[in-house]
Amino acid sequence: MYTEKIIKPPSGYLTLVLFLILLAGGIYALSIESFLTGGIILAINFILVLPGLIIVNPNESKVLTLFGKYVGTVKSDGFFWVNPLTVKRKLSLRARNLNGQQLKVNDKMGNPIEIAAVIVWQVNETAKATFAVENYLQYVNIQSEAAVRHLANSFAYDNMEDESAEITLKDGAEKVSVLLEEELNERLSRAGIDVIEARISHLAYAQEIASAMLQRQQATAVIAARRLIVEGAVGMVEMALEKLSQKGIVELDEERKAAMVSNLLVVLCGDRHVQPVVNTGTLYN
């Protein structure tokens, strides 16, 4: 019902020449006092010829309707003449940016987050954009917001909330953008809109939980760093005991080994400089 029909009307330059000829003929008829003939010629010229001239700029189109019926769309840029009784609606085909506002929604795990997206789109089918929806600009804004909200509800913010998640809003930027673009194309196809690109432009926890989540991230980072330090320290202690045993520098019983391991771990894992203590006696007194 709303299939786009592209038409190629005749050039407007020949019609412009005809307009000038009729204009000259009407003026001549009036000059020789043939008012009826001159009036008819001028009426035909200004009512049937001149209104049919249209100019289509690059990346623009003219949607034509005649007595409520869709006639076709002129997409070629240039100077043309069409049926003067048609209603002509200009529709831009240029790519447009939609900088979405920041939305406060809940992610998959129920955490309140702030999210926004930048969408690049353009009109692909002029008939659908004109007749299938009431206002295609408003339709793009509302459906884009709905798509971003649905996307945020479908995934967790990061893997701290859902460790088994393959895609998260924070770490899966490319995959999330692809999914958002696919959903937008599906939603906006009714209005003849083609989404060129869609990307998340803003993503953060909502203010009421941002401080707590920051502390959690910092604690996670500290734990990860400590785990790495401990793994490295244990490896170094193991290497030290192995080297001492291989070279036979000193014979250590189990108690001395335990004391040495304890001291080395304190030195290697401590977050402050260690103050050495010289023991002038023995381990047993």
PETA-V31513 format. One record per residue. RES is the residue in three letters. PSI is psi in degrees with one decimal (NA if undefined). D_LAST is the distance of its C-alpha to the last C-alpha in whole Angstrom. Layout:
res:RES psi:PSI d_last:D_LAST
res:RES psi:PSI d_last:D_LAST
//
This chain:
res:MET psi:-35.4 d_last:100
res:TYR psi:32.9 d_last:98
res:THR psi:132.0 d_last:98
res:GLU psi:136.0 d_last:98
res:LYS psi:112.0 d_last:102
res:ILE psi:126.9 d_last:102
res:ILE psi:156.2 d_last:105
res:LYS psi:92.5 d_last:106
res:PRO psi:164.7 d_last:109
res:PRO psi:160.5 d_last:112
res:SER psi:145.2 d_last:112
res:GLY psi:-9.8 d_last:112
res:TYR psi:-42.2 d_last:114
res:LEU psi:-39.4 d_last:117
res:THR psi:-35.5 d_last:117
res:LEU psi:-39.4 d_last:117
res:VAL psi:-43.7 d_last:120
res:LEU psi:-40.3 d_last:122
res:PHE psi:-44.3 d_last:121
res:LEU psi:-37.4 d_last:122
res:ILE psi:-45.6 d_last:125
res:LEU psi:-35.7 d_last:126
res:LEU psi:-43.3 d_last:125
res:ALA psi:-39.9 d_last:128
res:GLY psi:-39.8 d_last:130
res:GLY psi:-41.1 d_last:130
res:ILE psi:-39.1 d_last:130
res:TYR psi:-42.3 d_last:133
res:ALA psi:-37.8 d_last:135
res:LEU psi:-32.9 d_last:134
res:SER psi:-26.4 d_last:136
res:ILE psi:20.5 d_last:139
res:GLU psi:27.5 d_last:139
res:SER psi:73.6 d_last:138
res:PHE psi:-38.2 d_last:136
res:LEU psi:-48.2 d_last:136
res:THR psi:-43.8 d_last:135
res:GLY psi:-40.6 d_last:132
res:GLY psi:-40.2 d_last:131
res:ILE psi:-43.7 d_last:130
res:ILE psi:-45.4 d_last:129
res:LEU psi:-36.7 d_last:126
res:ALA psi:-45.2 d_last:125
res:ILE psi:-40.4 d_last:124
res:ASN psi:-46.9 d_last:123
res:PHE psi:-15.6 d_last:120
res:ILE psi:-37.9 d_last:120
res:LEU psi:-24.1 d_last:120
res:VAL psi:-56.7 d_last:119
res:LEU psi:-44.4 d_last:116
res:PRO psi:-16.8 d_last:114
res:GLY psi:-7.3 d_last:113
res:LEU psi:128.7 d_last:111
res:ILE psi:151.8 d_last:108
res:ILE psi:125.8 d_last:105
res:VAL psi:117.0 d_last:102
res:ASN psi:161.5 d_last:99
res:PRO psi:139.3 d_last:96
res:ASN psi:32.6 d_last:94
res:GLU psi:168.7 d_last:96
res:SER psi:163.0 d_last:98
res:LYS psi:121.0 d_last:101
res:VAL psi:123.5 d_last:101
res:LEU psi:132.4 d_last:105
res:THR psi:142.6 d_last:107
res:LEU psi:112.2 d_last:110
res:PHE psi:45.1 d_last:111
res:GLY psi:0.9 d_last:108
res:LYS psi:133.9 d_last:108
res:TYR psi:124.3 d_last:105
res:VAL psi:-46.1 d_last:107
res:GLY psi:-179.3 d_last:104
res:THR psi:133.0 d_last:102
res:VAL psi:114.9 d_last:102
res:LYS psi:-18.1 d_last:99
res:SER psi:134.0 d_last:101
res:ASP psi:144.7 d_last:101
res:GLY psi:-162.7 d_last:104
res:PHE psi:119.5 d_last:107
res:PHE psi:167.6 d_last:109
res:TRP psi:129.3 d_last:112
res:VAL psi:175.3 d_last:111
res:ASN psi:120.8 d_last:114
res:PRO psi:-14.8 d_last:114
res:LEU psi:-7.3 d_last:114
res:THR psi:152.3 d_last:110
res:VAL psi:128.3 d_last:108
res:LYS psi:122.1 d_last:105
res:ARG psi:125.1 d_last:101
res:LYS psi:135.2 d_last:99
res:LEU psi:123.9 d_last:96
res:SER psi:140.5 d_last:93
res:LEU psi:8.7 d_last:91
res:ARG psi:153.2 d_last:89
res:ALA psi:141.3 d_last:85
res:ARG psi:151.6 d_last:83
res:ASN psi:135.2 d_last:80
res:LEU psi:106.6 d_last:79
res:ASN psi:94.8 d_last:76
res:GLY psi:149.3 d_last:75
res:GLN psi:158.5 d_last:73
res:GLN psi:125.1 d_last:70
res:LEU psi:140.1 d_last:70
res:LYS psi:109.9 d_last:67
res:VAL psi:174.4 d_last:67
res:ASN psi:136.8 d_last:64
res:ASP psi:-171.9 d_last:63
res:LYS psi:-33.0 d_last:62
res:MET psi:2.1 d_last:59
res:GLY psi:5.0 d_last:61
res:ASN psi:133.4 d_last:59
res:PRO psi:127.7 d_last:62
res:ILE psi:163.2 d_last:62
res:GLU psi:131.7 d_last:64
res:ILE psi:145.5 d_last:66
res:ALA psi:156.9 d_last:69
res:ALA psi:151.7 d_last:71
res:VAL psi:127.4 d_last:73
res:ILE psi:131.1 d_last:76
res:VAL psi:121.6 d_last:79
res:TRP psi:164.6 d_last:82
res:GLN psi:158.4 d_last:86
res:VAL psi:127.3 d_last:89
res:ASN psi:-43.4 d_last:90
res:GLU psi:109.4 d_last:93
res:THR psi:-32.1 d_last:95
res:ALA psi:-44.3 d_last:97
res:LYS psi:-41.8 d_last:94
res:ALA psi:-30.7 d_last:93
res:THR psi:-40.1 d_last:96
res:PHE psi:-23.4 d_last:97
res:ALA psi:-27.0 d_last:94
res:VAL psi:159.2 d_last:92
res:GLU psi:-48.8 d_last:93
res:ASN psi:106.7 d_last:91
res:TYR psi:-28.2 d_last:89
res:LEU psi:-46.9 d_last:87
res:GLN psi:-36.2 d_last:86
res:TYR psi:-42.4 d_last:86
res:VAL psi:-44.1 d_last:83
res:ASN psi:-46.8 d_last:81
res:ILE psi:-45.1 d_last:81
res:GLN psi:-32.2 d_last:80
res:SER psi:-42.5 d_last:78
res:GLU psi:-41.2 d_last:76
res:ALA psi:-38.8 d_last:76
res:ALA psi:-40.2 d_last:75
res:VAL psi:-40.5 d_last:72
res:ARG psi:-43.8 d_last:71
res:HIS psi:-38.6 d_last:71
res:LEU psi:-45.2 d_last:69
res:ALA psi:-35.3 d_last:66
res:ASN psi:-14.9 d_last:67
res:SER psi:-16.1 d_last:66
res:PHE psi:154.1 d_last:63
res:ALA psi:158.0 d_last:59
res:TYR psi:-48.2 d_last:58
res:ASP psi:-178.7 d_last:55
res:ASN psi:-14.6 d_last:53
res:MET psi:-31.0 d_last:50
res:GLU psi:-36.8 d_last:53
res:ASP psi:94.0 d_last:54
res:GLU psi:-24.2 d_last:52
res:SER psi:-3.1 d_last:55
res:ALA psi:130.3 d_last:57
res:GLU psi:-31.0 d_last:59
res:ILE psi:129.4 d_last:61
res:THR psi:160.3 d_last:59
res:LEU psi:-35.3 d_last:61
res:LYS psi:-44.7 d_last:59
res:ASP psi:-20.1 d_last:58
res:GLY psi:52.1 d_last:61
res:ALA psi:-45.9 d_last:63
res:GLU psi:-47.2 d_last:66
res:LYS psi:-38.5 d_last:66
res:VAL psi:-40.7 d_last:66
res:SER psi:-40.8 d_last:69
res:VAL psi:-44.5 d_last:71
res:LEU psi:-40.1 d_last:71
res:LEU psi:-42.4 d_last:72
res:GLU psi:-41.4 d_last:75
res:GLU psi:-43.1 d_last:76
res:GLU psi:-38.3 d_last:76
res:LEU psi:-42.3 d_last:78
res:ASN psi:-37.4 d_last:81
res:GLU psi:-42.0 d_last:81
res:ARG psi:-39.0 d_last:82
res:LEU psi:-3.1 d_last:84
res:SER psi:-28.2 d_last:86
res:ARG psi:-33.0 d_last:89
res:ALA psi:9.0 d_last:89
res:GLY psi:28.6 d_last:90
res:ILE psi:136.9 d_last:86
res:ASP psi:122.1 d_last:84
res:VAL psi:119.2 d_last:81
res:ILE psi:-42.6 d_last:80
res:GLU psi:145.5 d_last:76
res:ALA psi:127.1 d_last:74
res:ARG psi:148.8 d_last:70
res:ILE psi:123.4 d_last:68
res:SER psi:-19.8 d_last:68
res:HIS psi:132.7 d_last:65
res:LEU psi:121.4 d_last:62
res:ALA psi:158.7 d_last:60
res:TYR psi:150.9 d_last:58
res:ALA psi:157.2 d_last:61
res:GLN psi:-34.7 d_last:59
res:GLU psi:-20.8 d_last:58
res:ILE psi:1.7 d_last:56
res:ALA psi:-42.1 d_last:55
res:SER psi:-43.6 d_last:52
res:ALA psi:-39.9 d_last:50
res:MET psi:-33.7 d_last:51
res:LEU psi:-43.2 d_last:50
res:GLN psi:-38.2 d_last:46
res:ARG psi:-42.7 d_last:46
res:GLN psi:-40.2 d_last:47
res:GLN psi:-41.4 d_last:44
res:ALA psi:-40.2 d_last:42
res:THR psi:-40.1 d_last:43
res:ALA psi:-41.2 d_last:42
res:VAL psi:-43.9 d_last:39
res:ILE psi:-43.1 d_last:38
res:ALA psi:-40.3 d_last:39
res:ALA psi:-42.3 d_last:38
res:ARG psi:-39.8 d_last:34
res:ARG psi:-40.3 d_last:35
res:LEU psi:-39.7 d_last:36
res:ILE psi:-43.0 d_last:33
res:VAL psi:-42.8 d_last:31
res:GLU psi:-40.8 d_last:33
res:GLY psi:-39.4 d_last:32
res:ALA psi:-41.8 d_last:28
res:VAL psi:-39.0 d_last:28
res:GLY psi:-39.9 d_last:30
res:MET psi:-39.4 d_last:28
res:VAL psi:-43.9 d_last:25
res:GLU psi:-42.3 d_last:27
res:MET psi:-39.5 d_last:28
res:ALA psi:-45.8 d_last:25
res:LEU psi:-38.3 d_last:24
res:GLU psi:-42.0 d_last:27
res:LYS psi:-42.2 d_last:27
res:LEU psi:-38.7 d_last:24
res:SER psi:-39.6 d_last:25
res:GLN psi:-42.8 d_last:28
res:LYS psi:-8.5 d_last:28
res:GLY psi:34.6 d_last:25
res:ILE psi:-42.1 d_last:23
res:VAL psi:144.9 d_last:19
res:GLU psi:122.6 d_last:19
res:LEU psi:129.5 d_last:17
res:ASP psi:-179.6 d_last:16
res:GLU psi:-38.6 d_last:17
res:GLU psi:-41.0 d_last:13
res:ARG psi:-39.7 d_last:13
res:LYS psi:-42.2 d_last:17
res:ALA psi:-40.9 d_last:16
res:ALA psi:-41.3 d_last:14
res:MET psi:-43.3 d_last:16
res:VAL psi:-43.8 d_last:19
res:SER psi:-46.1 d_last:18
res:ASN psi:-43.5 d_last:18
res:LEU psi:-40.3 d_last:21
res:LEU psi:-37.6 d_last:23
res:VAL psi:-42.8 d_last:22
res:VAL psi:-44.2 d_last:23
res:LEU psi:-31.6 d_last:26
res:CYS psi:-12.0 d_last:27
res:GLY psi:146.3 d_last:27
res:ASP psi:6.9 d_last:30
res:ARG psi:163.3 d_last:28
res:HIS psi:135.7 d_last:27
res:VAL psi:134.6 d_last:23
res:GLN psi:114.4 d_last:21
res:PRO psi:144.1 d_last:19
res:VAL psi:123.4 d_last:15
res:VAL psi:120.2 d_last:14
res:ASN psi:113.4 d_last:10
res:THR psi:-9.4 d_last:10
res:GLY psi:-141.5 d_last:7
res:THR psi:174.8 d_last:6
res:LEU psi:-20.5 d_last:6
res:TYR psi:2.1 d_last:4
res:ASN psi:NA d_last:0
//
